Amino acid sequence: DAFPEEAGQADTKGDLNLLINDITVLRATATFLRTTVTRDTPWDRFLAGEDGALTVSQRRGAELFFTPASAGGAGCYSCHSGPMLNKQVNDPDVAGAGQFVEENFYNLGLADHPLQALNVVARADPRFRDDGRKEITFRDSDAFKFRVLTLRQLKDARFFFHNGSFTRVKDVVEYFNEGVPQDPEAAAAGTLTPRFTHPRGPGSHRGLGLDQHQVEDLTDF
């Protein structure tokens, strides 16, 4: 029912692979995942005009989130915009694929996921690293860049970033606040983004420069 054209081709040619294949499975999975996104969070209710949906601390955190780092905020919105909080702020299509998808991959100086040790063994290559998007594009300019993900449903998450090395939202906020790369190899790849190291602009101190109360408010939001 979901794929009538493919189903017709499969019937005509007697080949079920024309109906059930990587493409249709991918499309079906994506369609299902779009139905599991939260739509009635305190943030959604706040946007709808319910001022009391967020606590005072959360409203302060939201202000930090949507204020540029150069103006004393955290500037999170520059990478986490749109309904899913996963788009570039200037993307003309914040609800879909968007023409700026190329810009939504960043090197944040992160270490490898522990499970990559299995790839080291399987490939018999002690120097193997998951180098992010470069594995797909083969471009050095994509080394150690990983896709910006949605910030929705973090409350139920247990591990953060592609390497799963952070187990609390606060850990992530503090990592951005410090602006110090976790991994020397990723940091030295030439693709480390200044949005992480110097979000307040060239010549500024590393990181966001938030105080502990601001870190708590941003985490709460």
N, CA and C of each residue as an Amber inpcrd file, in Angstrom:
protein
   663
   0.8280000  -1.2110000   0.0000000   0.0000000   0.0000000   0.0000000
   0.8610000   1.2600000   0.0000000   1.9860000   1.2170000   0.7110000
   2.8420000   2.4010000   0.8280000   3.6300000   2.6480000  -0.4500000
   3.9180000   1.5870000  -1.2010000   4.7420000   1.7100000  -2.4030000
   4.0410000   1.0430000  -3.5930000   2.9370000   1.6190000  -4.0540000
   2.1680000   0.9700000  -5.1320000   2.9440000   0.8210000  -6.4390000
   3.7520000   1.8390000  -6.7750000   4.5070000   1.7550000  -8.0240000
   5.5170000   0.6090000  -7.9690000   6.2490000   0.5290000  -6.8600000
   7.2360000  -0.5450000  -6.7030000   6.5560000  -1.9120000  -6.6130000
   5.3970000  -1.9380000  -5.9410000   4.6620000  -3.1930000  -5.8100000
   4.1910000  -3.6850000  -7.1730000   3.7380000  -2.7480000  -8.0200000
   3.3080000  -3.1180000  -9.3640000   4.4460000  -3.6800000 -10.1910000
   5.6140000  -3.0480000 -10.0730000   6.7840000  -3.5450000 -10.8080000
   7.1940000  -4.9330000 -10.3180000   7.1260000  -5.1170000  -8.9980000
   7.4980000  -6.4120000  -8.4290000   6.5580000  -7.5060000  -8.8960000
   5.2390000  -7.2000000  -8.9830000   4.2620000  -8.1820000  -9.4550000
   4.4700000  -8.5050000 -10.9260000   4.6970000  -7.4430000 -11.7080000
   4.8550000  -7.6320000 -13.1500000   6.0790000  -8.4890000 -13.4800000
   7.1540000  -8.2440000 -12.7850000   8.4040000  -8.9370000 -13.0950000
   8.6690000 -10.1260000 -12.1750000   7.7930000 -10.3390000 -11.2000000
   7.9770000 -11.4560000 -10.2860000   9.2440000 -11.3480000  -9.4560000
   9.6150000 -10.1350000  -9.1330000  10.8630000  -9.9000000  -8.3840000
  10.5480000  -9.0490000  -7.1520000  10.4830000  -9.6990000  -5.9930000
  10.1310000  -8.9900000  -4.7590000  11.1760000  -7.9570000  -4.3610000
  12.3820000  -8.1170000  -4.8790000  13.4410000  -7.1510000  -4.5550000
  13.1370000  -5.7560000  -5.0990000  12.2490000  -5.6690000  -6.0790000
  11.8700000  -4.3620000  -6.6020000  10.9810000  -3.6110000  -5.6220000
  10.3710000  -4.3520000  -4.6890000   9.5270000  -3.7360000  -3.6610000
  10.2620000  -3.5780000  -2.3400000  10.9490000  -4.6100000  -1.9380000
  11.6540000  -4.5790000  -0.6480000  13.1510000  -4.4910000  -0.9240000
  13.6870000  -3.2970000  -0.7400000  15.1070000  -3.0690000  -1.0030000
  15.5980000  -1.9350000  -0.1090000  16.8710000  -1.5970000  -0.2290000
  17.4570000  -0.5810000   0.6530000  16.7180000   0.7510000   0.5680000
  16.2770000   1.1230000  -0.6350000  15.6300000   2.4250000  -0.8200000
  14.2560000   2.4630000  -0.1630000  13.4320000   1.4430000  -0.3950000
  12.0950000   1.4660000   0.1980000  12.1480000   1.2790000   1.7100000
  13.0900000   0.4770000   2.1800000  13.2460000   0.3170000   3.6360000
  13.6690000   1.6460000   4.2630000  14.5910000   2.3480000   3.6010000
  15.0410000   3.6500000   4.1040000  13.8810000   4.6420000   4.1490000
  13.0840000   4.6810000   3.0860000  11.9570000   5.6150000   3.0290000
  10.9090000   5.2750000   4.0860000  10.6470000   3.9860000   4.2640000
   9.6570000   3.5680000   5.2580000  10.1280000   3.8960000   6.6700000
  11.4050000   3.6510000   6.9330000  11.9590000   3.9340000   8.2610000
  11.9190000   5.4270000   8.5570000  12.2830000   6.2480000   7.5640000
  12.2720000   7.7030000   7.7450000  10.8560000   8.1950000   8.0110000
   9.8880000   7.6410000   7.2920000   8.4920000   8.0370000   7.4920000
   8.0320000   7.6820000   8.8970000   8.4020000   6.4950000   9.3620000
   8.0380000   6.0970000  10.7200000   8.6730000   7.0090000  11.7580000
   9.9610000   7.2960000  11.5910000  10.6610000   8.1240000  12.5740000
  10.0560000   9.5170000  12.6650000   9.5180000  10.0180000  11.5510000
   8.8970000  11.3430000  11.5970000   7.6370000  11.3500000  12.4630000
   7.0680000  10.1860000  12.7090000   5.8650000  10.1210000  13.5480000
   6.2070000  10.0230000  15.0250000   7.4710000   9.8030000  15.3620000
   7.8420000   9.5920000  16.7640000   8.4150000  10.8450000  17.4200000
   8.4230000  11.9630000  16.6880000   9.0030000  13.1920000  17.2100000
   8.0450000  13.8600000  18.1920000   8.5800000  14.3450000  19.2920000
   7.7590000  15.0430000  20.2740000   7.1730000  16.3130000  19.6620000
   5.9140000  16.5870000  20.0140000   5.2410000  17.7700000  19.4580000
   4.5280000  18.6010000  20.5260000   4.5310000  18.1420000  21.7660000
   3.8100000  18.8700000  22.8080000   4.6900000  19.0410000  24.0340000
   5.9040000  19.5200000  23.8030000   6.8400000  19.7400000  24.9030000
   6.5550000  21.1010000  25.5400000   7.1300000  21.3590000  26.7170000
   7.0120000  22.7080000  27.2890000   7.4880000  23.7810000  26.3210000
   8.5180000  23.4910000  25.5340000   9.0220000  24.4580000  24.5600000
   7.9720000  24.7490000  23.4930000   7.3060000  23.7210000  22.9970000
   6.2560000  23.9200000  21.9980000   5.1090000  24.7520000  22.5780000
   4.7500000  24.4610000  23.8210000   3.6650000  25.2090000  24.4540000
   4.0690000  26.6650000  24.7030000   5.3420000  26.8720000  25.0190000
   5.8450000  28.2350000  25.1940000   5.7520000  29.0090000  23.8870000
   6.1610000  28.3640000  22.7930000   6.0960000  29.0090000  21.4830000
   4.6540000  29.3240000  21.0950000   3.7260000  28.5080000  21.5940000
   2.3070000  28.7220000  21.2800000   1.6780000  29.8100000  22.1420000
   2.4630000  30.4010000  23.0650000   1.9600000  31.5070000  23.8520000
   1.7420000  31.2350000  25.3180000   2.0720000  30.0150000  25.7690000
   1.9000000  29.6730000  27.1810000   3.1820000  30.0390000  27.9300000
   3.2600000  31.2730000  28.4040000   4.4930000  31.7760000  29.0170000
   4.9510000  30.9400000  30.2050000   4.0030000  30.3920000  30.9610000
   4.3620000  29.6320000  32.1530000   4.8150000  28.2150000  31.8700000
   4.8850000  27.8250000  30.5880000   5.2850000  26.4590000  30.2480000
   6.7480000  26.2050000  30.5890000   7.5570000  27.2720000  30.5830000
   8.9640000  27.1600000  30.9390000   9.2020000  27.8170000  32.2900000
  10.0990000  27.2520000  33.0630000  10.4730000  27.8580000  34.3400000
  11.3160000  29.1080000  34.0830000  11.5420000  29.8780000  35.1160000
  12.3800000  31.0670000  34.9910000  13.7860000  30.6790000  34.5290000
  14.3200000  29.6160000  35.1060000  15.6490000  29.1400000  34.7150000
  15.6730000  28.7260000  33.2490000  14.6340000  28.0270000  32.8110000
  14.5710000  27.5750000  31.4200000  14.4420000  28.7500000  30.4520000
  13.7200000  29.7850000  30.8570000  13.6080000  30.9720000  29.9920000
  14.9540000  31.6890000  29.8800000  15.6850000  31.7320000  30.9910000
  17.0410000  32.3070000  30.9170000  17.9190000  31.4630000  29.9990000
  17.7710000  30.1330000  30.1010000  18.5360000  29.2480000  29.2370000
  18.1700000  29.4230000  27.7780000  16.8790000  29.6260000  27.5090000
  16.4360000  29.8520000  26.1310000  17.0300000  31.1360000  25.5730000
  17.1140000  32.1650000  26.4130000  17.7060000  33.4210000  25.9650000
  19.1750000  33.2240000  25.6080000  19.8910000  32.4420000  26.4150000
  21.2830000  32.1280000  26.0910000  21.3720000  31.3470000  24.7850000
  20.4780000  30.3980000  24.6160000  20.4580000  29.5300000  23.4440000
  20.3190000  30.3470000  22.1600000  19.4300000  31.3610000  22.1950000
  19.1150000  32.1180000  20.9880000  19.8460000  33.4600000  20.8970000
  20.7920000  33.6990000  21.7900000  21.6090000  34.9140000  21.7220000
  22.9780000  34.5560000  21.1620000  23.4780000  35.2980000  20.1750000
  24.7910000  34.9880000  19.6010000  25.8760000  34.9620000  20.6700000
  26.8500000  34.0820000  20.4930000  27.9600000  34.0030000  21.4450000
  28.7180000  35.3250000  21.4900000  28.7860000  36.0120000  20.3580000
  29.4950000  37.2920000  20.3010000  28.8020000  38.3710000  21.1210000
  27.5340000  38.1130000  21.4740000  26.7680000  39.0720000  22.2730000
  26.5840000  38.5960000  23.7060000  27.3760000  37.5900000  24.1020000
  27.3210000  37.0960000  25.4700000  26.4400000  35.8870000  25.6840000
  25.8230000  35.3900000  24.6230000  24.9950000  34.1910000  24.7380000
  25.7800000  32.9350000  24.4200000  25.0470000  31.8540000  24.1470000
  25.6860000  30.5880000  23.7920000  25.6570000  30.3460000  22.2870000
  24.7440000  31.0110000  21.5830000  24.7010000  30.9040000  20.1280000
  24.3330000  29.5300000  19.5980000  23.6930000  28.7000000  20.4130000
  23.3650000  27.3300000  19.9880000  22.4830000  27.3120000  18.7360000
  21.6210000  28.3330000  18.6170000  20.6600000  28.3830000  17.5220000
  21.3330000  28.4320000  16.1520000  22.6120000  28.8470000  16.1000000
  23.2730000  28.9770000  14.7990000  23.4050000  27.6240000  14.1010000
  23.4290000  26.5380000  14.8720000  23.4500000  25.1870000  14.2950000
  22.1560000  24.4230000  14.5770000  21.4040000  24.8690000  15.5680000
  20.2080000  24.1380000  16.0040000  18.9670000  25.0120000  15.8630000
  18.5570000  25.2550000  14.5950000  17.3730000  26.0460000  14.3140000
  16.3010000  25.1750000  13.6750000  15.1520000  25.7810000  13.4470000
  14.0370000  25.0650000  12.8290000  13.2550000  24.2530000  13.8370000
  12.1280000  23.6720000  13.4250000  11.2720000  22.9070000  14.3310000
  11.9860000  21.7570000  15.0330000  12.9630000  21.1580000  14.3410000
  13.6810000  20.0230000  14.9110000  14.9730000  20.4430000  15.6040000
  15.2630000  21.7410000  15.5790000  16.4900000  22.2550000  16.1950000
  17.7330000  21.5230000  15.6760000  17.7880000  21.4020000  14.3520000
  18.9310000  20.7130000  13.7400000  19.3600000  21.3590000  12.4220000
  18.9120000  22.6000000  12.1700000  19.1940000  23.2400000  10.8970000
  20.0530000  24.4910000  11.0860000  20.7140000  24.9070000  10.0180000
  21.4190000  26.1770000  10.0340000  20.4100000  27.3120000  10.1520000
  20.7480000  28.3340000  10.8940000  19.8150000  29.4240000  11.1340000
  19.4420000  30.1410000   9.8430000  20.3380000  30.1340000   8.8470000
  20.0640000  30.8290000   7.5930000  19.5900000  29.8880000   6.4910000
  19.2390000  28.6600000   6.8380000  18.7760000  27.6980000   5.8450000
  17.3860000  28.0970000   5.3700000  17.1910000  28.2790000   4.0610000
  15.8800000  28.6900000   3.5590000  14.8170000  27.6100000   3.7150000
  15.2440000  26.4040000   4.0290000  14.2990000  25.2920000   4.1760000
  14.5370000  24.6240000   5.5190000  14.2220000  25.3220000   6.6100000
  14.5110000  24.7790000   7.9310000  13.6330000  23.5840000   8.2790000
  12.6260000  23.3020000   7.4770000  11.7350000  22.1800000   7.7640000
  12.0940000  20.9310000   6.9600000  13.0300000  21.0440000   6.0070000
  13.3270000  19.8970000   5.1530000  14.8100000  19.6740000   4.9750000
  15.1980000  19.2020000   3.8060000  16.5960000  18.8740000   3.5330000
  17.4620000  20.1290000   3.5080000  16.9860000  21.1420000   2.8060000
  17.7040000  22.4180000   2.8020000  18.9350000  22.3980000   1.9190000
  19.2120000  23.5260000   1.2960000  20.3470000  23.5780000   0.3790000
  21.6690000  23.7240000   1.1100000  21.6260000  23.9840000   2.4190000
  22.8650000  24.1920000   3.1560000  23.2830000  22.9580000   3.9500000
  22.8320000  21.7940000   3.5150000  23.1840000  20.5760000   4.2420000
  24.6940000  20.3980000   4.3360000  25.4280000  20.8920000   3.3310000
  26.8850000  20.7810000   3.3400000  27.4870000  21.5000000   4.5490000
  26.7930000  22.5320000   5.0310000  27.3300000  23.3220000   6.1220000
  26.9460000  22.7760000   7.4900000  26.1770000  21.7130000   7.5100000
  25.6720000  21.2210000   8.7940000  26.4730000  20.0450000   9.3350000
  27.7290000  19.9490000   8.9360000  28.6590000  18.9550000   9.4510000
  29.8310000  19.7000000  10.0770000  30.2260000  19.2850000  11.3000000
  31.2770000  20.0100000  11.9930000  32.2490000  19.0770000  12.6950000
  33.4910000  19.5060000  12.7410000  34.5200000  18.8270000  13.5260000
  34.5880000  19.5290000  14.8740000  34.1950000  18.8260000  15.9210000
  34.2040000  19.3750000  17.2780000  35.3470000  18.8120000  18.1080000
  36.3200000  18.1940000  17.4320000  37.4940000  17.7010000  18.1400000
  37.2210000  16.5090000  19.0320000  36.3040000  15.6510000  18.6090000
  35.8970000  14.5210000  19.4420000  36.7260000  13.2640000  19.1770000
  36.8390000  12.4390000  20.1840000  37.5600000  11.1650000  20.0650000
  36.6780000  10.1260000  19.3880000  37.2450000   8.9640000  19.1240000
  36.5120000   7.8660000  18.4970000  35.5260000   7.2330000  19.4670000
  34.4860000   6.6360000  18.8930000  33.5820000   5.8080000  19.6890000
  34.3480000   4.5450000  20.1010000  34.1880000   4.0820000  21.3300000
  34.9260000   2.8870000  21.7930000  34.7490000   1.6710000  20.8920000
  33.5770000   1.5410000  20.2610000  33.3380000   0.3760000  19.4090000
  34.1980000   0.3790000  18.1430000  34.7770000   1.5270000  17.8190000
  35.6520000   1.5670000  16.6570000  36.8890000   0.6940000  16.8580000
  37.1480000   0.3160000  18.0920000  38.2580000  -0.6150000  18.3480000
  38.0370000  -1.9300000  17.6090000  36.7650000  -2.2960000  17.4130000
  36.4660000  -3.5140000  16.6560000  36.8670000  -3.3600000  15.1970000
  36.6850000  -2.1420000  14.6500000  37.1070000  -1.8920000  13.2770000
  38.6210000  -1.9420000  13.1460000  39.3070000  -1.4920000  14.1700000
  40.7700000  -1.5590000  14.1590000  41.2240000  -3.0030000  14.0210000
  40.5740000  -3.8980000  14.7660000  40.9130000  -5.3220000  14.7100000
  40.5020000  -5.9210000  13.3710000  39.2680000  -5.6170000  12.9290000
  38.7520000  -6.2070000  11.6880000  39.5750000  -5.7910000  10.4740000
  40.0540000  -4.5470000  10.4860000  40.8260000  -4.0490000   9.3560000
  42.3200000  -4.3060000   9.5060000  42.6970000  -4.8260000  10.6860000
  44.1130000  -5.0480000  10.9780000  44.9150000  -3.7740000  10.7430000
  44.3110000  -2.6460000  11.1420000  44.9400000  -1.3450000  10.9380000
  44.9020000  -0.5820000  12.2640000  46.0140000  -0.5700000  13.0040000
  46.0340000   0.0870000  14.3130000  45.8060000   1.5960000  14.2380000
  45.9400000   2.1700000  13.0430000  45.7520000   3.6090000  12.8800000
  44.3530000   3.9760000  12.3950000  43.4760000   2.9860000  12.2770000
  42.1310000   3.2900000  11.7610000  41.3870000   4.2390000  12.6900000
  40.7400000   5.2460000  12.0890000  39.8810000   6.1710000  12.8220000
  38.5920000   6.3790000  12.0480000  37.5270000   6.5980000  12.7770000
  36.2980000   7.0460000  12.1410000  36.4930000   8.5300000  11.8490000
  36.7090000   8.8680000  10.5810000  36.9880000  10.2650000  10.2550000
  35.7660000  10.9830000   9.7080000  34.5880000  10.5260000  10.1370000
  33.3630000  11.2490000   9.8510000  32.9680000  11.2750000   8.3910000
  32.5410000  12.4430000   7.9390000  31.9970000  12.5510000   6.5870000
  33.0330000  12.2510000   5.5050000  34.3010000  12.3790000   5.8330000
  35.3430000  12.0890000   4.8480000  35.2270000  10.6570000   4.3350000
  34.7390000   9.7540000   5.1750000  34.5910000   8.3590000   4.7550000
  33.6210000   8.2350000   3.5830000  32.6950000   9.2160000   3.4600000
  31.7060000   9.1950000   2.3890000  32.1630000  10.0250000   1.1980000
  32.6890000  11.2170000   1.4700000  33.0510000  12.1360000   0.3860000
  34.4870000  11.9870000  -0.0950000  35.3480000  11.3930000   0.7480000
  36.7810000  11.2300000   0.4590000  37.5070000  12.5770000   0.3640000
  36.8900000  13.6280000   0.9050000  37.5130000  14.9500000   0.8730000
  38.2040000  15.2280000   2.2050000  39.4500000  15.6910000   2.1360000
  40.1670000  16.0490000   3.3590000  39.4460000  17.1630000   4.1090000
  38.7100000  17.9830000   3.3810000  37.9970000  19.1010000   4.0030000
  36.8180000  18.6300000   4.8600000  36.4940000  17.3390000   4.7760000
  35.4030000  16.7740000   5.5840000  35.9160000  15.9080000   6.7300000
  37.2290000  15.8860000   6.9430000  37.7980000  15.0110000   7.9710000
  37.2500000  15.3320000   9.3620000  36.7590000  14.3150000  10.0260000
  36.2540000  14.3760000  11.4050000  35.0190000  15.2700000  11.5680000
  34.3380000  15.5200000  10.4550000  33.0940000  16.2800000  10.5410000
  31.9120000  15.3170000  10.7070000  31.0250000  15.6460000  11.6390000
  29.8410000  14.8310000  11.8900000  28.5980000  15.7100000  11.8510000
  27.4830000  15.1080000  11.5300000  26.2340000  15.8360000  11.3070000
  25.6560000  16.3930000  12.6070000  25.1780000  17.6330000  12.5300000
  24.4400000  18.2300000  13.6500000  23.0970000  17.5210000  13.7760000
  22.7760000  17.0460000  14.9650000  21.5310000  16.3090000  15.1700000
  20.4870000  17.1690000  15.8740000  19.2640000  16.6610000  15.8920000
  18.1790000  17.3450000  16.5740000  18.4250000  17.3970000  18.0820000
  17.9170000  18.4420000  18.7130000  18.0000000  18.5320000  20.1680000
  16.7000000  18.0890000  20.8320000  15.7580000  17.6360000  20.0340000
  14.5210000  17.1300000  20.6270000  14.7570000  15.7590000  21.2570000
  13.9620000  15.4690000  22.2840000  13.9690000  14.1750000  22.9640000
  15.2880000  13.8600000  23.6760000  16.0180000  14.8810000  24.0580000
  17.2600000  14.6500000  24.7980000  16.9880000  14.0800000  26.1870000
  15.7900000  14.3430000  26.7030000  15.4870000  13.9230000  28.0700000
  15.6170000  12.4150000  28.2430000  15.3400000  11.6600000  27.1860000
  15.4120000  10.2020000  27.2610000  16.7350000   9.6510000  26.7550000
  17.6230000  10.5370000  26.2940000  18.9050000  10.0740000  25.7540000
  19.8630000   9.7240000  26.8860000  20.7900000   8.8340000  26.6040000
  21.7650000   8.4150000  27.6150000  23.1990000   8.7020000  27.2040000
  23.4180000   8.8560000  25.8940000  24.7680000   9.1230000  25.4030000
  24.6950000  10.2210000  24.3430000  25.7190000  11.0690000  24.3100000
  25.6880000  12.2210000  23.4200000  26.9500000  12.3000000  22.5710000
  26.8320000  12.9690000  21.4390000  27.8580000  13.0510000  20.3970000
  28.0230000  11.6860000  19.7460000  28.6960000  11.6740000  18.5850000
  28.8030000  10.4310000  17.8360000  29.6020000   9.3660000  18.5780000
  30.4440000   9.7960000  19.5160000  31.2800000   8.8160000  20.2160000
  30.6860000   8.3840000  21.5550000  29.5340000   8.9510000  21.9210000
  28.8640000   8.5270000  23.1420000  29.6480000   8.7670000  24.4130000
  30.5970000   9.7000000  24.3840000  31.4800000   9.8820000  25.5400000
  30.8900000  10.7970000  26.6070000  29.7460000  11.4070000  26.3160000
  29.0870000  12.2660000  27.2920000  27.7530000  11.6310000  27.6860000
  27.4650000  11.6440000  28.9610000  26.2620000  10.9610000  29.4370000
  25.2340000  11.9130000  30.0520000  25.5210000  13.2200000  30.0370000
  24.5790000  14.2110000  30.5330000  24.5760000  15.4110000  29.5880000
  23.4310000  16.0470000  29.4760000  23.3590000  17.2710000  28.6790000
  24.3280000  18.3090000  29.2350000  24.4520000  18.3520000  30.5440000
  25.3580000  19.3110000  31.1590000  26.8010000  19.0860000  30.7110000
  27.1880000  17.8140000  30.5130000  28.5390000  17.5190000  30.0180000
  28.7600000  18.1800000  28.6560000  27.7440000  18.1180000  27.8090000
  27.8400000  18.7020000  26.4730000  27.9600000  20.2190000  26.5680000
  27.1180000  20.8230000  27.3940000  27.1650000  22.2750000  27.5730000
  28.5390000  22.7090000  28.0780000  29.0850000  21.9800000  29.0400000
  30.4000000  22.3240000  29.5870000  31.5070000  22.1340000  28.5530000
  31.3590000  21.1340000  27.6810000  32.3490000  20.9170000  26.6260000
  32.3930000  22.1220000  25.6910000  31.2190000  22.6040000  25.2810000
  31.1710000  23.7880000  24.4250000  31.6360000  25.0270000  25.1870000
  31.3480000  25.0820000  26.4590000  31.7330000  26.2490000  27.2420000
  33.2570000  26.3750000  27.3520000  33.9400000  25.2380000  27.4290000
  35.3950000  25.2460000  27.5360000  36.0790000  25.4400000  26.1850000
  35.5060000  24.8560000  25.1220000  36.0690000  25.0200000  23.7870000
  37.4080000  24.3440000  23.5860000  37.6850000  23.3060000  24.3700000
  38.9620000  22.5880000  24.2660000  38.7110000  21.2220000  23.6360000
  39.3300000  20.9130000  22.4860000  39.0970000  19.6350000  21.8140000
  39.4270000  18.4430000  22.7030000  38.6550000  17.4070000  22.5720000
  38.8530000  16.1860000  23.3480000  39.9860000  15.3430000  22.7800000
  40.1830000  15.4150000  21.4650000  41.1160000  14.5090000  20.7950000
  42.1340000  15.2770000  19.9460000  43.4280000  15.0800000  20.1830000
  44.4640000  15.8130000  19.4460000  44.4380000  15.5600000  17.9370000
  44.1630000  14.3120000  17.5230000  44.1910000  14.0080000  16.0920000
  43.0710000  14.7280000  15.3560000  41.8780000  14.6810000  15.9160000
  40.7520000  15.3850000  15.2940000  41.0000000  16.8910000  15.2940000
  41.6200000  17.3820000  16.3650000  41.8790000  18.8140000  16.4700000
  42.9080000  19.2790000  15.4540000  43.8260000  18.3900000  15.0790000
  44.9180000  18.7630000  14.1760000  44.5910000  18.5160000  12.7100000
  43.3590000  18.1250000  12.4030000  43.0030000  17.7450000  11.0320000
  42.8380000  18.9330000  10.1010000  42.8260000  20.1460000  10.6570000
  42.6580000  21.3200000   9.8150000  41.2040000  21.6660000   9.5460000
  40.2860000  20.9120000  10.1280000  38.8550000  21.1440000   9.8970000
  38.1200000  21.5140000  11.1860000  38.8400000  21.6380000  12.2810000
  38.2220000  21.9770000  13.5610000  37.4930000  23.3190000  13.4310000
  36.2290000  23.3490000  13.7840000  35.4430000  24.5590000  13.5560000
  35.6630000  25.6090000  14.6460000  35.8460000  26.8620000  14.2430000
  35.9680000  27.9480000  15.2320000  34.6540000  28.2030000  15.9640000
  33.5450000  27.6800000  15.4470000  32.2730000  27.8000000  16.1730000
  32.3620000  27.1000000  17.5250000  33.2490000  26.1080000  17.5990000
  33.4580000  25.4040000  18.8650000  34.5780000  26.0420000  19.6730000
  35.7130000  26.2780000  19.0440000  36.8710000  26.7590000  19.7990000
  36.7620000  28.2400000  20.1650000  36.2950000  29.0690000  19.2200000
  36.2270000  30.5160000  19.4570000  34.8910000  31.0740000  18.9600000
  33.8010000  30.6470000  19.5890000  32.4750000  31.0790000  19.1150000
  32.2270000  32.5770000  19.2550000  33.0050000  33.2510000  20.1060000
  32.8070000  34.7030000  20.2770000  33.6270000  35.5160000  19.2850000
  34.3220000  34.8240000  18.3760000  35.0340000  35.5260000  17.3200000
  36.5430000  35.3870000  17.4210000  37.2520000  35.6850000  16.3350000
  38.7230000  35.5970000  16.3190000  39.3370000  36.4830000  17.3990000
  40.3640000  35.9350000  18.0560000  41.0520000  36.6940000  19.0720000
  40.4190000  36.6260000  20.4470000  39.2560000  36.0030000  20.5360000
  38.5840000  35.8770000  21.8340000  39.1630000  34.6860000  22.5960000
  38.8050000  34.5810000  23.8660000  39.2010000  33.4190000  24.6470000
  38.4460000  32.1920000  24.1460000  38.9880000  31.0330000  24.4340000
  38.3280000  29.7940000  24.0160000  36.9600000  29.6540000  24.6780000
  36.0700000  28.9730000  23.9610000  34.7790000  28.6150000  24.5280000
  33.8000000  29.7650000  24.6420000  32.7080000  29.4870000  25.3480000
  31.6050000  30.4330000  25.4460000  31.7750000  31.4500000  26.5580000
  32.5350000  31.0910000  27.5820000  32.7370000  32.0250000  28.6780000
  31.5370000  32.1960000  29.5820000  30.6760000  31.1830000  29.6550000
  29.5070000  31.2590000  30.5290000  29.9060000  30.9620000  31.9660000
  29.2270000  31.6110000  32.9180000  29.4900000  31.2750000  34.3110000
  28.6660000  30.0470000  34.7020000  28.8530000  29.5460000  35.9140000
  28.2150000  28.2940000  36.3160000  26.6910000  28.4040000  36.3280000
  26.1690000  29.5550000  36.7220000  24.7130000  29.7390000  36.7330000
  24.1580000  29.6840000  35.3060000  24.8720000  30.2680000  34.3790000
  24.4320000  30.2390000  32.9830000  24.4940000  28.8300000  32.4090000
  25.5230000  28.0850000  32.7770000  25.6320000  26.6820000  32.3530000
  24.4280000  25.8990000  32.8570000  24.0490000  26.1270000  34.1070000
  22.9020000  25.4230000  34.6950000  21.6080000  25.8160000  33.9700000
  21.4340000  27.1010000  33.6670000  20.2190000  27.5470000  32.9890000
  20.1220000  26.9610000  31.5850000  21.2420000  26.9650000  30.8590000
  21.2450000  26.4330000  29.4960000  20.9770000  24.9410000  29.5060000
  21.5640000  24.2420000  30.4550000  21.3280000  22.8030000  30.6190000
  19.8500000  22.5430000  30.9070000  19.2670000  23.3360000  31.7820000
  17.8740000  23.1920000  32.1610000  16.9600000  23.3900000  30.9510000
  17.2740000  24.3850000  30.1360000  16.4660000  24.6220000  28.9330000
  16.5550000  23.4310000  27.9850000
